[in-house]
Amino acid sequence: MPVFKDHKVNINHLLGFIPEALIAHLSATTRVDHYTKVLHGKKMFYLLMYGILENDRLSQRTLEDSFN
């Protein structure tokens, strides 16, 4: 898989390609919000996208370091 080190992507620009209706539909069909009261599926999706773009190697530890 090629790595584009010099190619900068703004998270807001990237998320602009994903319709809000699609995220809401995925959240409803997977029932990800069924047991949660604070961190809903939409926010979780945005946080994961941010983690993917900010870290070279994605793992639970790097995600934790990014968000704490």
PyMOL Python script that loads the backbone (N, CA, C, O; Angstrom):
from pymol import cmd

cmd.read_pdbstr("""\
ATOM      1  N   MET A   1       0.847  -1.172   0.000  1.00  0.00           N
ATOM      2  CA  MET A   1       0.000   0.000   0.000  1.00  0.00           C
ATOM      3  C   MET A   1       0.892   1.233   0.000  1.00  0.00           C
ATOM      4  O   MET A   1       1.761   1.350   0.863  1.00  0.00           O
ATOM      5  N   PRO A   2       0.707   2.149  -0.930  1.00  0.00           N
ATOM      6  CA  PRO A   2       1.563   3.327  -0.982  1.00  0.00           C
ATOM      7  C   PRO A   2       1.263   4.299   0.153  1.00  0.00           C
ATOM      8  O   PRO A   2       0.126   4.419   0.610  1.00  0.00           O
ATOM      9  N   VAL A   3       2.296   4.981   0.590  1.00  0.00           N
ATOM     10  CA  VAL A   3       2.158   5.987   1.634  1.00  0.00           C
ATOM     11  C   VAL A   3       2.410   7.354   1.006  1.00  0.00           C
ATOM     12  O   VAL A   3       3.417   7.558   0.328  1.00  0.00           O
ATOM     13  N   PHE A   4       1.509   8.269   1.233  1.00  0.00           N
ATOM     14  CA  PHE A   4       1.624   9.614   0.685  1.00  0.00           C
ATOM     15  C   PHE A   4       1.998  10.560   1.815  1.00  0.00           C
ATOM     16  O   PHE A   4       1.121  11.141   2.455  1.00  0.00           O
ATOM     17  N   LYS A   5       3.287  10.717   2.065  1.00  0.00           N
ATOM     18  CA  LYS A   5       3.734  11.538   3.187  1.00  0.00           C
ATOM     19  C   LYS A   5       3.510  13.024   2.949  1.00  0.00           C
ATOM     20  O   LYS A   5       3.204  13.756   3.891  1.00  0.00           O
ATOM     21  N   ASP A   6       3.654  13.478   1.727  1.00  0.00           N
ATOM     22  CA  ASP A   6       3.537  14.903   1.446  1.00  0.00           C
ATOM     23  C   ASP A   6       2.112  15.339   1.135  1.00  0.00           C
ATOM     24  O   ASP A   6       1.862  16.521   0.899  1.00  0.00           O
ATOM     25  N   HIS A   7       1.194  14.413   1.134  1.00  0.00           N
ATOM     26  CA  HIS A   7      -0.195  14.727   0.808  1.00  0.00           C
ATOM     27  C   HIS A   7      -0.957  14.986   2.102  1.00  0.00           C
ATOM     28  O   HIS A   7      -1.207  14.058   2.872  1.00  0.00           O
ATOM     29  N   LYS A   8      -1.326  16.229   2.344  1.00  0.00           N
ATOM     30  CA  LYS A   8      -2.048  16.604   3.559  1.00  0.00           C
ATOM     31  C   LYS A   8      -3.542  16.651   3.266  1.00  0.00           C
ATOM     32  O   LYS A   8      -3.976  17.245   2.279  1.00  0.00           O
ATOM     33  N   VAL A   9      -4.317  16.022   4.132  1.00  0.00           N
ATOM     34  CA  VAL A   9      -5.766  15.999   3.983  1.00  0.00           C
ATOM     35  C   VAL A   9      -6.373  16.602   5.236  1.00  0.00           C
ATOM     36  O   VAL A   9      -6.057  16.181   6.349  1.00  0.00           O
ATOM     37  N   ASN A  10      -7.226  17.570   5.062  1.00  0.00           N
ATOM     38  CA  ASN A  10      -7.935  18.183   6.171  1.00  0.00           C
ATOM     39  C   ASN A  10      -9.109  17.282   6.547  1.00  0.00           C
ATOM     40  O   ASN A  10      -9.858  16.837   5.677  1.00  0.00           O
ATOM     41  N   ILE A  11      -9.266  17.016   7.839  1.00  0.00           N
ATOM     42  CA  ILE A  11     -10.324  16.105   8.292  1.00  0.00           C
ATOM     43  C   ILE A  11     -11.706  16.645   7.921  1.00  0.00           C
ATOM     44  O   ILE A  11     -12.588  15.871   7.552  1.00  0.00           O
ATOM     45  N   ASN A  12     -11.903  17.947   8.013  1.00  0.00           N
ATOM     46  CA  ASN A  12     -13.204  18.521   7.649  1.00  0.00           C
ATOM     47  C   ASN A  12     -13.492  18.342   6.166  1.00  0.00           C
ATOM     48  O   ASN A  12     -14.633  18.094   5.774  1.00  0.00           O
ATOM     49  N   HIS A  13     -12.466  18.467   5.349  1.00  0.00           N
ATOM     50  CA  HIS A  13     -12.629  18.267   3.901  1.00  0.00           C
ATOM     51  C   HIS A  13     -12.988  16.811   3.600  1.00  0.00           C
ATOM     52  O   HIS A  13     -13.861  16.534   2.777  1.00  0.00           O
ATOM     53  N   LEU A  14     -12.315  15.900   4.267  1.00  0.00           N
ATOM     54  CA  LEU A  14     -12.572  14.478   4.056  1.00  0.00           C
ATOM     55  C   LEU A  14     -13.965  14.084   4.532  1.00  0.00           C
ATOM     56  O   LEU A  14     -14.674  13.354   3.839  1.00  0.00           O
ATOM     57  N   LEU A  15     -14.358  14.558   5.704  1.00  0.00           N
ATOM     58  CA  LEU A  15     -15.680  14.224   6.228  1.00  0.00           C
ATOM     59  C   LEU A  15     -16.797  14.866   5.411  1.00  0.00           C
ATOM     60  O   LEU A  15     -17.944  14.421   5.465  1.00  0.00           O
ATOM     61  N   GLY A  16     -16.465  15.904   4.660  1.00  0.00           N
ATOM     62  CA  GLY A  16     -17.457  16.528   3.787  1.00  0.00           C
ATOM     63  C   GLY A  16     -17.926  15.608   2.669  1.00  0.00           C
ATOM     64  O   GLY A  16     -18.998  15.814   2.101  1.00  0.00           O
ATOM     65  N   PHE A  17     -17.130  14.599   2.352  1.00  0.00           N
ATOM     66  CA  PHE A  17     -17.513  13.639   1.314  1.00  0.00           C
ATOM     67  C   PHE A  17     -18.472  12.568   1.832  1.00  0.00           C
ATOM     68  O   PHE A  17     -19.093  11.861   1.039  1.00  0.00           O
ATOM     69  N   ILE A  18     -18.597  12.444   3.134  1.00  0.00           N
ATOM     70  CA  ILE A  18     -19.456  11.418   3.729  1.00  0.00           C
ATOM     71  C   ILE A  18     -20.761  12.079   4.165  1.00  0.00           C
ATOM     72  O   ILE A  18     -20.745  12.924   5.060  1.00  0.00           O
ATOM     73  N   PRO A  19     -21.873  11.723   3.566  1.00  0.00           N
ATOM     74  CA  PRO A  19     -23.147  12.359   3.916  1.00  0.00           C
ATOM     75  C   PRO A  19     -23.567  12.042   5.353  1.00  0.00           C
ATOM     76  O   PRO A  19     -23.368  10.933   5.847  1.00  0.00           O
ATOM     77  N   GLU A  20     -24.148  13.041   6.003  1.00  0.00           N
ATOM     78  CA  GLU A  20     -24.652  12.865   7.367  1.00  0.00           C
ATOM     79  C   GLU A  20     -25.724  11.774   7.410  1.00  0.00           C
ATOM     80  O   GLU A  20     -25.816  11.027   8.384  1.00  0.00           O
ATOM     81  N   ALA A  21     -26.519  11.687   6.369  1.00  0.00           N
ATOM     82  CA  ALA A  21     -27.579  10.681   6.320  1.00  0.00           C
ATOM     83  C   ALA A  21     -27.003   9.267   6.323  1.00  0.00           C
ATOM     84  O   ALA A  21     -27.591   8.361   6.914  1.00  0.00           O
ATOM     85  N   LEU A  22     -25.864   9.072   5.674  1.00  0.00           N
ATOM     86  CA  LEU A  22     -25.230   7.756   5.658  1.00  0.00           C
ATOM     87  C   LEU A  22     -24.735   7.372   7.047  1.00  0.00           C
ATOM     88  O   LEU A  22     -24.912   6.232   7.475  1.00  0.00           O
ATOM     89  N   ILE A  23     -24.122   8.306   7.746  1.00  0.00           N
ATOM     90  CA  ILE A  23     -23.646   8.027   9.104  1.00  0.00           C
ATOM     91  C   ILE A  23     -24.826   7.735  10.023  1.00  0.00           C
ATOM     92  O   ILE A  23     -24.761   6.814  10.837  1.00  0.00           O
ATOM     93  N   ALA A  24     -25.900   8.506   9.901  1.00  0.00           N
ATOM     94  CA  ALA A  24     -27.094   8.265  10.714  1.00  0.00           C
ATOM     95  C   ALA A  24     -27.710   6.909  10.393  1.00  0.00           C
ATOM     96  O   ALA A  24     -28.162   6.201  11.293  1.00  0.00           O
ATOM     97  N   HIS A  25     -27.730   6.547   9.118  1.00  0.00           N
ATOM     98  CA  HIS A  25     -28.280   5.250   8.713  1.00  0.00           C
ATOM     99  C   HIS A  25     -27.437   4.100   9.272  1.00  0.00           C
ATOM    100  O   HIS A  25     -27.984   3.122   9.781  1.00  0.00           O
ATOM    101  N   LEU A  26     -26.122   4.213   9.180  1.00  0.00           N
ATOM    102  CA  LEU A  26     -25.245   3.176   9.730  1.00  0.00           C
ATOM    103  C   LEU A  26     -25.411   3.055  11.238  1.00  0.00           C
ATOM    104  O   LEU A  26     -25.416   1.953  11.785  1.00  0.00           O
ATOM    105  N   SER A  27     -25.546   4.183  11.895  1.00  0.00           N
ATOM    106  CA  SER A  27     -25.742   4.175  13.340  1.00  0.00           C
ATOM    107  C   SER A  27     -27.055   3.488  13.712  1.00  0.00           C
ATOM    108  O   SER A  27     -27.111   2.741  14.689  1.00  0.00           O
ATOM    109  N   ALA A  28     -28.096   3.738  12.945  1.00  0.00           N
ATOM    110  CA  ALA A  28     -29.402   3.136  13.233  1.00  0.00           C
ATOM    111  C   ALA A  28     -29.423   1.650  12.911  1.00  0.00           C
ATOM    112  O   ALA A  28     -29.969   0.863  13.685  1.00  0.00           O
ATOM    113  N   THR A  29     -28.842   1.250  11.788  1.00  0.00           N
ATOM    114  CA  THR A  29     -28.902  -0.159  11.394  1.00  0.00           C
ATOM    115  C   THR A  29     -27.999  -1.042  12.244  1.00  0.00           C
ATOM    116  O   THR A  29     -28.306  -2.216  12.452  1.00  0.00           O
ATOM    117  N   THR A  30     -26.896  -0.501  12.734  1.00  0.00           N
ATOM    118  CA  THR A  30     -26.008  -1.299  13.590  1.00  0.00           C
ATOM    119  C   THR A  30     -26.385  -1.204  15.058  1.00  0.00           C
ATOM    120  O   THR A  30     -25.834  -1.925  15.889  1.00  0.00           O
ATOM    121  N   ARG A  31     -27.325  -0.317  15.386  1.00  0.00           N
ATOM    122  CA  ARG A  31     -27.794  -0.104  16.760  1.00  0.00           C
ATOM    123  C   ARG A  31     -26.644   0.217  17.710  1.00  0.00           C
ATOM    124  O   ARG A  31     -26.644  -0.211  18.864  1.00  0.00           O
ATOM    125  N   VAL A  32     -25.676   0.964  17.221  1.00  0.00           N
ATOM    126  CA  VAL A  32     -24.513   1.313  18.021  1.00  0.00           C
ATOM    127  C   VAL A  32     -24.890   2.258  19.167  1.00  0.00           C
ATOM    128  O   VAL A  32     -24.198   2.293  20.184  1.00  0.00           O
ATOM    129  N   ASP A  33     -25.967   3.018  19.018  1.00  0.00           N
ATOM    130  CA  ASP A  33     -26.382   3.970  20.047  1.00  0.00           C
ATOM    131  C   ASP A  33     -27.375   3.378  21.048  1.00  0.00           C
ATOM    132  O   ASP A  33     -27.905   4.107  21.886  1.00  0.00           O
ATOM    133  N   HIS A  34     -27.632   2.088  20.977  1.00  0.00           N
ATOM    134  CA  HIS A  34     -28.668   1.480  21.808  1.00  0.00           C
ATOM    135  C   HIS A  34     -28.375   1.604  23.302  1.00  0.00           C
ATOM    136  O   HIS A  34     -29.280   1.914  24.076  1.00  0.00           O
ATOM    137  N   TYR A  35     -27.139   1.370  23.723  1.00  0.00           N
ATOM    138  CA  TYR A  35     -26.803   1.370  25.146  1.00  0.00           C
ATOM    139  C   TYR A  35     -26.018   2.597  25.594  1.00  0.00           C
ATOM    140  O   TYR A  35     -25.676   2.697  26.772  1.00  0.00           O
ATOM    141  N   THR A  36     -25.731   3.502  24.722  1.00  0.00           N
ATOM    142  CA  THR A  36     -24.894   4.640  25.081  1.00  0.00           C
ATOM    143  C   THR A  36     -25.718   5.894  25.315  1.00  0.00           C
ATOM    144  O   THR A  36     -26.768   6.095  24.705  1.00  0.00           O
ATOM    145  N   LYS A  37     -25.219   6.732  26.214  1.00  0.00           N
ATOM    146  CA  LYS A  37     -25.894   7.987  26.486  1.00  0.00           C
ATOM    147  C   LYS A  37     -25.013   9.194  26.160  1.00  0.00           C
ATOM    148  O   LYS A  37     -25.529  10.300  26.000  1.00  0.00           O
ATOM    149  N   VAL A  38     -23.708   9.007  26.060  1.00  0.00           N
ATOM    150  CA  VAL A  38     -22.795  10.133  25.864  1.00  0.00           C
ATOM    151  C   VAL A  38     -22.067  10.066  24.525  1.00  0.00           C
ATOM    152  O   VAL A  38     -22.139  11.005  23.733  1.00  0.00           O
ATOM    153  N   LEU A  39     -21.374   8.974  24.272  1.00  0.00           N
ATOM    154  CA  LEU A  39     -20.534   8.869  23.079  1.00  0.00           C
ATOM    155  C   LEU A  39     -21.292   8.094  22.005  1.00  0.00           C
ATOM    156  O   LEU A  39     -21.254   6.865  21.961  1.00  0.00           O
ATOM    157  N   HIS A  40     -21.972   8.828  21.152  1.00  0.00           N
ATOM    158  CA  HIS A  40     -22.794   8.215  20.117  1.00  0.00           C
ATOM    159  C   HIS A  40     -21.949   7.778  18.927  1.00  0.00           C
ATOM    160  O   HIS A  40     -20.783   8.152  18.804  1.00  0.00           O
ATOM    161  N   GLY A  41     -22.554   6.986  18.061  1.00  0.00           N
ATOM    162  CA  GLY A  41     -21.858   6.425  16.911  1.00  0.00           C
ATOM    163  C   GLY A  41     -21.260   7.469  15.986  1.00  0.00           C
ATOM    164  O   GLY A  41     -20.174   7.268  15.443  1.00  0.00           O
ATOM    165  N   LYS A  42     -21.953   8.577  15.803  1.00  0.00           N
ATOM    166  CA  LYS A  42     -21.453   9.637  14.927  1.00  0.00           C
ATOM    167  C   LYS A  42     -20.155  10.219  15.484  1.00  0.00           C
ATOM    168  O   LYS A  42     -19.187  10.400  14.745  1.00  0.00           O
ATOM    169  N   LYS A  43     -20.133  10.509  16.775  1.00  0.00           N
ATOM    170  CA  LYS A  43     -18.917  11.038  17.400  1.00  0.00           C
ATOM    171  C   LYS A  43     -17.796  10.012  17.361  1.00  0.00           C
ATOM    172  O   LYS A  43     -16.638  10.358  17.127  1.00  0.00           O
ATOM    173  N   MET A  44     -18.136   8.759  17.588  1.00  0.00           N
ATOM    174  CA  MET A  44     -17.132   7.699  17.563  1.00  0.00           C
ATOM    175  C   MET A  44     -16.522   7.571  16.168  1.00  0.00           C
ATOM    176  O   MET A  44     -15.312   7.388  16.033  1.00  0.00           O
ATOM    177  N   PHE A  45     -17.341   7.666  15.150  1.00  0.00           N
ATOM    178  CA  PHE A  45     -16.850   7.616  13.774  1.00  0.00           C
ATOM    179  C   PHE A  45     -15.886   8.764  13.504  1.00  0.00           C
ATOM    180  O   PHE A  45     -14.818   8.563  12.925  1.00  0.00           O
ATOM    181  N   TYR A  46     -16.264   9.965  13.925  1.00  0.00           N
ATOM    182  CA  TYR A  46     -15.396  11.129  13.726  1.00  0.00           C
ATOM    183  C   TYR A  46     -14.077  10.969  14.475  1.00  0.00           C
ATOM    184  O   TYR A  46     -13.020  11.301  13.939  1.00  0.00           O
ATOM    185  N   LEU A  47     -14.126  10.467  15.701  1.00  0.00           N
ATOM    186  CA  LEU A  47     -12.899  10.268  16.481  1.00  0.00           C
ATOM    187  C   LEU A  47     -11.989   9.227  15.843  1.00  0.00           C
ATOM    188  O   LEU A  47     -10.770   9.400  15.823  1.00  0.00           O
ATOM    189  N   LEU A  48     -12.564   8.155  15.324  1.00  0.00           N
ATOM    190  CA  LEU A  48     -11.750   7.139  14.651  1.00  0.00           C
ATOM    191  C   LEU A  48     -11.130   7.677  13.364  1.00  0.00           C
ATOM    192  O   LEU A  48      -9.977   7.373  13.059  1.00  0.00           O
ATOM    193  N   MET A  49     -11.877   8.464  12.617  1.00  0.00           N
ATOM    194  CA  MET A  49     -11.311   9.074  11.412  1.00  0.00           C
ATOM    195  C   MET A  49     -10.156   9.999  11.765  1.00  0.00           C
ATOM    196  O   MET A  49      -9.134  10.011  11.078  1.00  0.00           O
ATOM    197  N   TYR A  50     -10.314  10.769  12.828  1.00  0.00           N
ATOM    198  CA  TYR A  50      -9.240  11.650  13.281  1.00  0.00           C
ATOM    199  C   TYR A  50      -8.013  10.831  13.671  1.00  0.00           C
ATOM    200  O   TYR A  50      -6.890  11.182  13.311  1.00  0.00           O
ATOM    201  N   GLY A  51      -8.227   9.741  14.407  1.00  0.00           N
ATOM    202  CA  GLY A  51      -7.113   8.887  14.815  1.00  0.00           C
ATOM    203  C   GLY A  51      -6.400   8.255  13.639  1.00  0.00           C
ATOM    204  O   GLY A  51      -5.174   8.138  13.646  1.00  0.00           O
ATOM    205  N   ILE A  52      -7.146   7.848  12.636  1.00  0.00           N
ATOM    206  CA  ILE A  52      -6.550   7.245  11.445  1.00  0.00           C
ATOM    207  C   ILE A  52      -5.680   8.258  10.712  1.00  0.00           C
ATOM    208  O   ILE A  52      -4.597   7.920  10.234  1.00  0.00           O
ATOM    209  N   LEU A  53      -6.149   9.493  10.623  1.00  0.00           N
ATOM    210  CA  LEU A  53      -5.395  10.511   9.894  1.00  0.00           C
ATOM    211  C   LEU A  53      -4.204  11.046  10.680  1.00  0.00           C
ATOM    212  O   LEU A  53      -3.216  11.473  10.083  1.00  0.00           O
ATOM    213  N   GLU A  54      -4.280  11.032  11.997  1.00  0.00           N
ATOM    214  CA  GLU A  54      -3.216  11.614  12.812  1.00  0.00           C
ATOM    215  C   GLU A  54      -2.078  10.644  13.120  1.00  0.00           C
ATOM    216  O   GLU A  54      -0.966  11.085  13.408  1.00  0.00           O
ATOM    217  N   ASN A  55      -2.324   9.351  13.069  1.00  0.00           N
ATOM    218  CA  ASN A  55      -1.324   8.365  13.477  1.00  0.00           C
ATOM    219  C   ASN A  55      -0.857   7.542  12.286  1.00  0.00           C
ATOM    220  O   ASN A  55      -1.647   7.148  11.428  1.00  0.00           O
ATOM    221  N   ASP A  56       0.444   7.294  12.256  1.00  0.00           N
ATOM    222  CA  ASP A  56       0.996   6.445  11.202  1.00  0.00           C
ATOM    223  C   ASP A  56       0.613   4.988  11.408  1.00  0.00           C
ATOM    224  O   ASP A  56       0.285   4.279  10.456  1.00  0.00           O
ATOM    225  N   ARG A  57       0.659   4.550  12.661  1.00  0.00           N
ATOM    226  CA  ARG A  57       0.296   3.167  12.994  1.00  0.00           C
ATOM    227  C   ARG A  57      -0.887   3.210  13.943  1.00  0.00           C
ATOM    228  O   ARG A  57      -0.801   3.794  15.023  1.00  0.00           O
ATOM    229  N   LEU A  58      -1.967   2.606  13.552  1.00  0.00           N
ATOM    230  CA  LEU A  58      -3.192   2.676  14.331  1.00  0.00           C
ATOM    231  C   LEU A  58      -3.301   1.471  15.253  1.00  0.00           C
ATOM    232  O   LEU A  58      -3.222   0.325  14.811  1.00  0.00           O
ATOM    233  N   SER A  59      -3.480   1.743  16.526  1.00  0.00           N
ATOM    234  CA  SER A  59      -3.716   0.701  17.521  1.00  0.00           C
ATOM    235  C   SER A  59      -4.541   1.324  18.642  1.00  0.00           C
ATOM    236  O   SER A  59      -4.753   2.536  18.666  1.00  0.00           O
ATOM    237  N   GLN A  60      -4.999   0.497  19.558  1.00  0.00           N
ATOM    238  CA  GLN A  60      -5.762   1.028  20.685  1.00  0.00           C
ATOM    239  C   GLN A  60      -4.912   1.974  21.520  1.00  0.00           C
ATOM    240  O   GLN A  60      -5.407   2.979  22.029  1.00  0.00           O
ATOM    241  N   ARG A  61      -3.646   1.653  21.656  1.00  0.00           N
ATOM    242  CA  ARG A  61      -2.755   2.501  22.452  1.00  0.00           C
ATOM    243  C   ARG A  61      -2.548   3.869  21.797  1.00  0.00           C
ATOM    244  O   ARG A  61      -2.586   4.891  22.483  1.00  0.00           O
ATOM    245  N   THR A  62      -2.330   3.899  20.485  1.00  0.00           N
ATOM    246  CA  THR A  62      -2.140   5.194  19.824  1.00  0.00           C
ATOM    247  C   THR A  62      -3.430   6.010  19.826  1.00  0.00           C
ATOM    248  O   THR A  62      -3.386   7.237  19.922  1.00  0.00           O
ATOM    249  N   LEU A  63      -4.577   5.340  19.721  1.00  0.00           N
ATOM    250  CA  LEU A  63      -5.845   6.063  19.819  1.00  0.00           C
ATOM    251  C   LEU A  63      -6.021   6.654  21.213  1.00  0.00           C
ATOM    252  O   LEU A  63      -6.460   7.795  21.357  1.00  0.00           O
ATOM    253  N   GLU A  64      -5.682   5.888  22.225  1.00  0.00           N
ATOM    254  CA  GLU A  64      -5.785   6.387  23.597  1.00  0.00           C
ATOM    255  C   GLU A  64      -4.860   7.582  23.802  1.00  0.00           C
ATOM    256  O   GLU A  64      -5.252   8.570  24.423  1.00  0.00           O
ATOM    257  N   ASP A  65      -3.647   7.500  23.289  1.00  0.00           N
ATOM    258  CA  ASP A  65      -2.705   8.613  23.418  1.00  0.00           C
ATOM    259  C   ASP A  65      -3.196   9.848  22.669  1.00  0.00           C
ATOM    260  O   ASP A  65      -2.957  10.972  23.111  1.00  0.00           O
ATOM    261  N   SER A  66      -3.866   9.658  21.563  1.00  0.00           N
ATOM    262  CA  SER A  66      -4.369  10.793  20.787  1.00  0.00           C
ATOM    263  C   SER A  66      -5.493  11.525  21.502  1.00  0.00           C
ATOM    264  O   SER A  66      -5.594  12.749  21.411  1.00  0.00           O
ATOM    265  N   PHE A  67      -6.324  10.797  22.204  1.00  0.00           N
ATOM    266  CA  PHE A  67      -7.524  11.389  22.779  1.00  0.00           C
ATOM    267  C   PHE A  67      -7.390  11.755  24.243  1.00  0.00           C
ATOM    268  O   PHE A  67      -8.306  12.351  24.810  1.00  0.00           O
ATOM    269  N   ASN A  68      -6.289  11.421  24.863  1.00  0.00           N
ATOM    270  CA  ASN A  68      -6.072  11.790  26.281  1.00  0.00           C
ATOM    271  C   ASN A  68      -5.059  12.879  26.409  1.00  0.00           C
ATOM    272  O   ASN A  68      -4.755  13.311  27.520  1.00  0.00           O
TER     273      ASN A  68
END
""", "prot")
cmd.dss("prot")
cmd.show_as("cartoon", "prot")
cmd.util.cbc("prot")
cmd.orient("prot")
